[in-house]
C-alpha cells in the first residue's frame, strides 16, 4: 500500500487555495488602501496643526485682512513645528505646502502635497 496524494487530490487542493486567495486578495488590498488613507489624513492634520501653531507665533506676518498665503513644509520643519523624525519618515509631506486663508475672520488651513510656488 502506497502512501501519498494522488494528482487529483493535489490539483484539488491547489484549486481550493487559489479560490481562497482570489476571495481574500481584494479584502486585503482594501484594508491596505484604507490604512494608507488614514495615515495620509493623520499627516495632513499634523501638518495643518503645525501651520496653525506657526501662524499663531507669527500672527503679525499673517494679517486677517490679507489674501491667501502659503507656508512651505520645509519652513515648518526648520522652525521646529514638525519633528525631524516625522518629516524624514513620511515622504508624502516632504514637498507639501499649507495654504492659509481667512474666512469669517478665522484662519483656514489646507495642506496640499504639491510644492509652494
C-alpha angles and dihedrals in degrees: 000000000000122000122214143068127297122234091252092054092049092048090047091053092049092050092050091049091048091052091050090049092050090052095044100042098072091046093052091045091052091050091052092048092047091050092050091050090052090050091049091050091049092050091048091053091046093053093044090052089050089051090048090055091046093052090045090055093044099038093143090062092053109051114185093233095059131094125262117304132194132221119203116225089230088061090053090049096045092049092049100251092118117044118241091236095054091045096050096043096049114062091178093072099041097092097031133125134205118218113212115201134163123234124171089352092302130109117249119199125199124177122214127184090221121098121261113255 
